[in-house]
Amino acid sequence: MFGKNTIRAVAFCLVLLAACRQKPAEPARSGPPLDPAAFDGARALREAGDLVALGPRDSATAGAEAAAKHLCERLQAAGVEASIDEFKAQSPLGETVFRNVMGRLPGGGKGRVLLASHYDTKSGIPGFEGANDSASSSGALIELARVMAKSPELPFEVVFVFFDGEECMEHYGVFDGLQGSRYLAKKMLKNGQAADVKAMILMDMIGDRDLTVTLPRNSTPALISMVFDAAREDGTRDKFMLSPLQIGDDHDPFFSAGIPAIDIIDFHFGSAPGRNDYWHTPADSMDKLSAESLGTVGRVVLRMVNKLAAEP
Ligand SMILES: [Zn+2]
């Protein structure tokens, strides 16, 4: 039998013991700010399908204007401040109106990261839907915006860009193709924002069920390594390779100006491994895409942003 005092003493010691065993207070947050698993490939696929359902998005048509409005609204619905940047540029049609859709997520420090896709479709191909080129990357970009808007603040601003006029009307040149990216790169070089771009990450044709990302040579080497590291951590390293080719795409006006830039593109979009025969044909339809492929690229991009956030 124990007396009341004994019980009190034992209880007091137990309280002390518990107090001693308490772990030191942990820092408020540890680990990367973004959870790669939060990226939902099925949602990205639905966004891509919704964009395709609007009809062709050829630049300088009502379809492109409707697509720009739709994407702007989807960014806003994702919780990101968004607007349409309308500009005029010379094209084979003469002076032509193009529209980039821009989203912005403020950050807690200096500099910015650009995440980009184009949204226009290639003109002059009867029956062309542009599911992989360019709805896949546009759907993924909306899903990235949704995930990032809900995540802790990053140490830099994130700019989401949907480029118009990526596809050429006739032949790539100073008045044709890459209209939106050439316009934005020039604008950022002029207003000083280009100087502290940590990375411009472009996605293009990333929805192919048989995903083989072929990183073009005209990408910044440190970002190529970062893609491979992120893919290794994701367990999907086998889906990513370095292409022997340079690819003319929306990252190039940035890369050529010395801004760190990379193009995450699958240029093996076809009926057999290594082939690209679905590209710019009516075969580029939603049934060729998978949520899994979109999920793989989405998670890899989130891991890359985490790596950029961890850099001093
Ligand atoms: Zn294309």
Boltz pocket constraint, residues with backbone or C-beta under 6 A from the ligand:
constraints:
  - pocket:
      binder: B
      contacts: [[A, 122], [A, 133], [A, 167], [A, 280]]
      max_distance: 6.0
